[in-house]
Amino acid sequence: ARLVESGGGLVQAGGSLRLSCAASGNIFLVNHISVMGWYRQAPGKQRELVASITSGRSTNYADPVKGRFTISRDNAKNTAYLEMNSLKPEDTAVYYCFARVLGDYWGQGTQVTVSS
């Protein structure tokens, strides 16, 4: 399976961005993705889970983003979305989309920069 991310960029604190992650490739794998989500990695820090969503649309969020980020998924389009609101400078990181099916697949990463 191949994951293509889009939607990162530069935004001022308090602003919003929307990330997308589209899965394509092996039809069997794409149609059996159990979990999709995002990790992020800031300079000098470990990669951390931001949010995830199952095929049944159960969601999980890291504490720092609860109430500000919303993850959703369109199973028909094999695409997940991360709506990020009230962005803070500490949200600055490279965001990596992942999909779990017979192992983990990763997107190319997209930079999110929040200026103060």
Backbone as numpy.savetxt, mean C-alpha at the origin, in Angstrom:
# Nx Ny Nz CAx CAy CAz Cx Cy Cz
3.10 -13.41 -10.38 2.25 -12.23 -10.38 3.14 -10.99 -10.38
2.65 -9.95 -11.04 3.39 -8.68 -11.12 2.54 -7.60 -10.48
3.17 -6.75 -9.68 2.48 -5.66 -9.02 3.02 -4.34 -9.53
2.14 -3.45 -9.94 2.54 -2.12 -10.40 1.88 -1.08 -9.52
2.73 -0.25 -8.92 2.25 0.78 -8.02 2.19 2.12 -8.72
1.32 2.97 -8.22 1.26 4.34 -8.70 0.69 5.23 -7.60
0.92 6.53 -7.74 0.24 7.47 -6.86 1.10 8.18 -5.83
2.37 7.87 -5.73 3.19 8.58 -4.77 3.47 10.00 -5.21
4.21 10.73 -4.38 4.57 12.08 -4.75 4.91 12.93 -3.55
4.93 14.23 -3.78 5.27 15.21 -2.75 4.00 15.95 -2.34
3.77 16.07 -1.06 2.59 16.75 -0.56 2.94 17.48 0.73
2.23 18.55 1.02 2.44 19.26 2.26 1.74 18.52 3.42
2.25 18.75 4.61 1.63 18.17 5.79 0.14 18.54 5.83
-0.67 17.55 6.19 -2.11 17.76 6.19 -2.78 17.39 4.89
-2.00 17.15 3.86 -2.55 16.81 2.56 -2.87 15.34 2.42
-3.25 14.97 1.20 -3.69 13.60 0.93 -3.02 13.05 -0.32
-2.87 11.75 -0.34 -2.40 11.03 -1.52 -3.14 9.71 -1.58
-3.24 9.17 -2.79 -3.86 7.87 -2.97 -2.90 6.97 -3.74
-2.56 5.85 -3.15 -1.71 4.86 -3.82 -2.57 3.76 -4.42
-2.12 3.25 -5.55 -2.79 2.11 -6.19 -1.78 0.99 -6.40
-2.26 -0.22 -6.39 -1.41 -1.39 -6.61 -2.20 -2.38 -7.45
-1.80 -2.54 -8.70 -2.52 -3.40 -9.62 -1.74 -4.69 -9.85
-2.42 -5.82 -9.69 -1.79 -7.12 -9.89 -2.13 -7.64 -11.28
-1.14 -8.25 -11.91 -1.35 -8.84 -13.23 -0.44 -10.04 -13.38
-0.59 -10.75 -14.51 0.28 -11.89 -14.76 -0.45 -13.20 -14.69
0.13 -14.17 -14.02 -0.44 -15.51 -13.92 -1.86 -15.44 -13.38
-2.83 -15.87 -14.19 -4.24 -15.72 -13.82 -4.57 -16.46 -12.55
-4.02 -17.66 -12.39 -4.32 -18.45 -11.19 -3.83 -17.71 -9.95
-2.60 -17.21 -10.02 -2.05 -16.50 -8.86 -2.85 -15.23 -8.56
-3.13 -14.45 -9.60 -3.83 -13.19 -9.40 -5.21 -13.43 -8.79
-5.90 -14.46 -9.24 -7.25 -14.73 -8.75 -7.28 -15.36 -7.37
-6.13 -15.73 -6.84 -6.08 -16.36 -5.52 -5.26 -15.56 -4.51
-5.08 -14.27 -4.79 -4.38 -13.43 -3.83 -5.19 -13.35 -2.55
-4.58 -13.70 -1.44 -5.31 -13.69 -0.17 -5.22 -12.34 0.51
-4.05 -11.76 0.54 -3.85 -10.49 1.24 -3.08 -9.53 0.33
-3.49 -8.29 0.34 -2.75 -7.21 -0.32 -2.53 -6.10 0.69
-1.50 -5.33 0.48 -1.26 -4.23 1.41 0.00 -3.48 1.08
0.41 -2.67 2.04 1.62 -1.87 1.88 2.51 -1.94 3.10
3.79 -1.99 2.84 4.81 -1.72 3.82 5.44 -0.39 3.44
6.15 0.21 4.37 6.92 1.41 4.06 8.28 1.35 4.74
9.21 2.04 4.14 10.56 2.09 4.70 11.10 3.49 4.58
11.37 4.09 5.73 11.97 5.42 5.77 13.49 5.26 5.87
14.24 6.28 5.47 15.71 6.20 5.52 16.20 5.86 6.92
17.05 4.85 7.01 17.62 4.47 8.28 16.71 3.68 9.19
15.52 3.32 8.70 14.57 2.58 9.53 14.22 1.25 8.87
13.68 0.35 9.68 13.25 -0.93 9.16 11.93 -0.79 8.41
11.72 -1.72 7.48 10.44 -1.73 6.77 9.34 -2.10 7.76
8.22 -1.39 7.68 7.12 -1.64 8.60 5.81 -1.80 7.84
4.94 -2.64 8.36 3.63 -2.81 7.75 2.79 -1.56 7.99
2.14 -1.09 6.94 1.27 0.08 7.04 -0.18 -0.37 7.15
-0.62 -1.17 6.19 -2.00 -1.62 6.17 -2.11 -2.84 5.27
-3.12 -3.67 5.56 -3.35 -4.84 4.72 -4.84 -5.11 4.65
-5.24 -5.85 3.61 -6.64 -6.18 3.41 -6.73 -7.57 2.81
-7.65 -8.36 3.32 -7.81 -9.72 2.80 -8.79 -9.73 1.63
-8.91 -10.88 1.00 -9.85 -11.01 -0.10 -11.28 -10.82 0.38
-11.52 -11.07 1.66 -12.84 -10.83 2.25 -12.99 -9.43 2.80
-11.98 -8.59 2.52 -11.98 -7.17 2.89 -11.83 -6.90 4.38
-11.27 -7.84 5.11 -10.87 -7.55 6.49 -9.60 -6.73 6.43
-9.53 -5.69 7.27 -8.41 -4.77 7.20 -7.60 -4.76 8.50
-6.36 -4.34 8.35 -5.45 -4.22 9.48 -4.59 -2.98 9.25
-4.41 -2.17 10.29 -3.64 -0.94 10.17 -2.59 -0.85 11.26
-1.46 -0.27 10.91 -0.47 0.05 11.93 -1.00 1.19 12.78
-0.64 1.19 14.06 -1.17 2.21 14.96 -0.92 3.64 14.48
0.27 3.98 13.93 0.52 5.37 13.54 -0.40 5.88 12.43
-1.05 5.00 11.69 -1.85 5.45 10.56 -3.35 5.26 10.79
-3.72 4.64 11.90 -5.14 4.40 12.16 -5.89 5.72 12.21
-7.03 5.73 11.56 -7.85 6.94 11.52 -7.46 7.92 10.43
-6.30 7.71 9.80 -5.85 8.62 8.73 -5.78 7.91 7.37
-5.41 6.65 7.38 -5.26 5.88 6.14 -6.42 4.90 6.01
-6.84 4.67 4.78 -7.89 3.70 4.50 -7.46 2.81 3.34
-7.47 1.52 3.55 -7.13 0.57 2.49 -8.41 -0.04 1.95
-8.43 -0.22 0.64 -9.59 -0.85 0.01 -9.09 -1.73 -1.13
-10.02 -2.50 -1.68 -9.61 -3.48 -2.69 -10.75 -3.72 -3.66
-10.42 -3.74 -4.93 -11.37 -4.07 -5.97 -10.94 -5.42 -6.54
-11.59 -6.48 -6.11 -11.18 -7.81 -6.53 -11.37 -8.02 -8.04
-12.38 -7.38 -8.60 -12.64 -7.52 -10.04 -11.49 -6.93 -10.86
-10.85 -5.89 -10.32 -9.74 -5.24 -11.02 -8.38 -5.70 -10.48
-8.41 -6.60 -9.49 -7.16 -7.08 -8.88 -6.29 -5.90 -8.42
-6.92 -4.92 -7.84 -6.23 -3.69 -7.45 -6.57 -3.32 -6.02
-5.54 -2.88 -5.29 -5.73 -2.36 -3.95 -5.41 -0.88 -3.95
-6.03 -0.17 -3.02 -5.85 1.28 -2.92 -5.53 1.65 -1.47
-4.70 2.66 -1.32 -4.41 3.18 0.00 -4.66 4.68 -0.02
-5.73 5.08 0.62 -6.07 6.50 0.73 -5.39 7.04 1.98
-4.53 8.02 1.80 -3.76 8.58 2.91 -4.16 10.03 3.12
-4.74 10.31 4.26 -5.18 11.66 4.62 -4.42 12.17 5.82
-4.51 13.47 6.03 -3.83 14.11 7.18 -2.37 13.66 7.27
-1.69 13.71 6.14 -0.32 13.21 6.09 0.61 14.05 6.96
1.57 13.36 7.54 2.54 13.99 8.43 3.95 13.78 7.85
4.91 14.63 8.21 6.28 14.43 7.74 6.82 13.04 8.07
6.39 12.47 9.18 6.88 11.14 9.56 6.29 10.03 8.69
5.36 10.35 7.82 4.87 9.37 6.86 5.79 9.26 5.64
6.76 10.15 5.55 7.70 10.12 4.43 8.45 8.80 4.39
8.38 8.13 3.25 9.00 6.81 3.11 8.79 6.32 1.69
9.46 5.23 1.37 9.11 4.49 0.15 8.07 3.46 0.55
6.96 3.47 -0.18 5.86 2.57 0.11 5.90 1.41 -0.89
5.87 0.19 -0.34 5.94 -1.02 -1.16 4.64 -1.79 -1.05
4.02 -2.02 -2.17 2.82 -2.85 -2.21 3.24 -4.32 -2.17
2.42 -5.15 -1.54 2.67 -6.59 -1.56 1.36 -7.34 -1.78
1.51 -8.55 -2.28 0.38 -9.46 -2.46 0.82 -10.84 -2.02
-0.04 -11.50 -1.27 0.31 -12.81 -0.71 -0.51 -13.91 -1.40
0.20 -14.77 -2.10 -0.39 -15.94 -2.73 0.73 -16.91 -3.04
0.77 -18.03 -2.36 1.87 -19.00 -2.51 3.20 -18.28 -2.35
3.26 -17.37 -1.40 4.45 -16.54 -1.21 4.09 -15.08 -1.37
5.06 -14.21 -1.17 4.82 -12.78 -1.25 5.40 -12.20 -2.53
4.63 -11.35 -3.16 5.08 -10.60 -4.33 5.11 -9.13 -3.96
6.04 -8.39 -4.60 6.27 -7.01 -4.23 6.20 -6.08 -5.43
5.69 -4.88 -5.18 5.74 -3.84 -6.18 7.11 -3.18 -6.18
7.28 -2.22 -7.09 8.57 -1.58 -7.29 8.84 -0.50 -6.24
7.84 -0.12 -5.49 8.00 0.94 -4.50 7.67 2.30 -5.09
7.08 3.14 -4.28 6.78 4.50 -4.71 7.10 5.46 -3.57
7.75 6.57 -3.91 8.17 7.53 -2.88 7.01 8.41 -2.47
6.83 8.54 -1.17 5.89 9.50 -0.60 6.70 10.45 0.27
6.63 11.73 -0.05 7.35 12.74 0.70 6.36 13.78 1.22
6.37 13.98 2.53 5.47 14.93 3.16 6.31 16.06 3.74
6.11 17.25 3.24 6.89 18.41 3.71 6.15 19.10 4.85
6.93 19.67 5.76 6.32 20.35 6.93 6.05 21.80 6.64
